[in-house]
Amino acid sequence: MKVTNPNWGKYLTLISSAIGICKFIVSPDFPSFLCFLSGLFIYFPAKVHKPETWKEYFEIPWTSLRTMVEPTFGERSIINHRDYLTNGQLIASRAINVTDTEVLTAEGRLIPYDYLVIATGHSDRVPKTKTARLNQFQEENHKIRSANSILIVGGGPTGVELAGEIAVDFPDKKVTLVHTGTRLLEFVGPKAADKALKWLKSRKVEVILERSVDLDNISDGCKTYKTSEGETLTADCHFLCTGKRVGSAWLKETVLKNCLDVNGRLIVDANLRVKGRKNTFAVGDITNIAEIKQGYLAQKQALVAAKNIKLLLAGGRESKMEAYEPHAIMAIVTLGRKHGVAQFPITTIGGRIAGLIKSEDLFVGKTRKQLGLEPHILKD
């Protein structure tokens, strides 16, 4: 497992399953450094493993809600690893332990490393193959189409965007959104939340705040739901859109266990190195960086980590490593295909203008182009 260019003489391992992309060409005669926060782990030359959930594809994660109402959208947003990663060997496996020098897979294979990047994001159980994932979206679409009334539990970006997608594509269906907070989209400011609420109500989405829904005792086919205040809601089906666990459970009994904060996130320094480690980096949702967790920020972090690893591989001084600067809150929440809410550091906008930024193609064409693939931008 030696690198193509003997002058480098290093291994690099990446473990990832969060959101975002980093493509970094090290040199013309050196294999590409590709960091996908979607379940990879890469050597030079690239070898890919999957951590807690392993699959044979990269899925642009913020597109999944659109794919639920339009399953064919997944043909572009779900990409087999081999389509973009042409230099390396792909191995579908699960990382279960890490030492100072090796990563252990579920099959008992030890993978040595000189540099390790952990980007395991949030845990999410999904099918192994692209075909199975597309079939899963077909099933979700059938579930939506077959229902006259739909309950969405959770008023964060996932719940709000799913409500918007259904309200636009299926305007005759009754959509109810229940959220425990005092307002929607608590990760952004109240102006953005108010704009989203107003838009949802204009599409006849019923929004119920400061309530939870008991889903533990719901059986298949049940159409009656109880809120925390004892109210009864009726719906043909429901979707749970609450937060996912940070993908760090597998690290809690490893040499990195003391590098996790109280929330299960890896503590990193300004150069994105894990606390107390010289050769271990972390990027994406798994880190404790004080900023909202979004795909485009994971991309920026991955670029910084890649540059720093390149510097160290070339024998550069640590003092020359690049620092990552946390970003102010900037978020775009899609509301169907043509509207949205966008919060920037100096202003908040809603409606068609915000929708023009992201909502039509959800950055799929841009993301595919970054991978060296045909964008295939959708046109009306």
Order of alpha helices (4+ residues) and beta strands (2+ residues): beta-beta-beta-beta-beta-alpha-alpha-beta-alpha-beta-beta-beta-beta-beta-alpha-beta-alpha-beta-alpha-beta-beta-beta-beta-beta-alpha-beta-beta-beta-alpha-alpha
